[in-house]
Amino acid sequence: MPESIVSLINVEKRFGSNLVVRQMNMEIQEGEFLTLLGPSGCGKTTTLRMIAGFEDATSGIIKVQGERVENKEPYQRDVNTVFQNYALFPHMTVFDNVAYGLTIKKVPKDEIRRRVTEMLSLVQLAGYENRKPDALSGGQKQRVAIARALINNPKVLLLDEPLGALDLKLRKQMQIELKRLQKKLGITFVYVTHDQEEALTMSDRIAVMNGGVIEQLDTPREIYDRPKTRFVAGFIGESNIFDGVVRAVDGDLLRVECPAGMLTTRGEGFQVGEEMHVSIRPEYLEVGTGKFEGFELPAKVKDFTYMGTVVKTALDISDGTEVKLSRFEQDERFREGDAVQIFWDPDKSVAIKKAQA
């Protein structure tokens, strides 16, 4: 396993009486693409800024390459940051923007020219040396900002929602380019976003944050397929979540009563009478007529929505909750208003412990 290049040990951050990062413990591995993902106000940008040195931790230890950095200035840490607004110097050319860090360090001019030329080629901006930022597109400005950060050969590159200002098509293109660039250079990327699809597309691991804590730190596939908390299940992708009580346990097979009826799932470590949650993705949901073993979930077909790549079917269940089913094509067996039964393969659903206060 790769060694940790960034360590956060019991790190907390307060703004007045507001505790925005709580007892954070995280090991970021050398050469990985790790994303801090969560809604606004969850503490992800504050965490990034503490690693960068732009915010002081209220308590705890931050290490880069095994060395404590809490008391070091940002320029003394072997990390560089790319911001959403790019922070380019408008009066400087692309060449001078990228060369800025080397110029400050008084690197010889010939070496500056060589390294800037190599870096602009790497980010596909060869020939743009003499342009000013106002003559560039959003995607080009972002590449300049990345080149300026990478030219100093940082051990860690911190990226704070760098694609947020781009349109959807360009953002998706830049996601792929950024991941390819990170793989080619082997530099550790720590990336902040609230966009779950972006995180799933680019990351080796994702830290899903909520209320200043990491709810789950795992690979994209594990986070999508096996969410460990109700928040993660609801935040990552689409999920149908049923709150219920365990009524019977047979090995790892659980019979669960929820307000809309009875359902079956698999899970270990649950007791009869225990409150819990069951998550099932729309693509794994099934509907039919008649009875289905282990399920008593009557529903009514509400409507169909064509989404381009999939057709989503909305279903109303008896407690008033809407659940969704996704398919590549519309199920022609049913029409709006039809009464159906919901069921699924218990192996496809996830049993989630109820969070303790």
Secondary structure, DSSP 8 states (H G I E B T S, - for coil): ---EEEEEEEEEEEETTEEEEEEEEEEEETT-EEEEE-STTSSHHHHHHHHHTSS--SEEEEEETTEE-TTS-GGGSSEEEE-TT----TTS-HHHHHHHHHHHTT--HHHHHHHHHHHHHHTT-TT-TT--GGGS-HHHHHHHHHHHHHTT--SEEEEESTTTTS-HHHHHHHHHHHHHHHHHHT-EEEEEES-HHHHHHH-SEEEEEETTEEEEEE-HHHHHHS-SSHHHHHHSS--EEEEEEEEEEETTEEEEEETTEEEEEE-SS--TT-EEEEEE-GGG-EEESS-BTTBB-EEEEEEEEE-SS-EEEEEEETTS-EEEEEESS--TT--TT-EEEEE--GGGSEEEE----
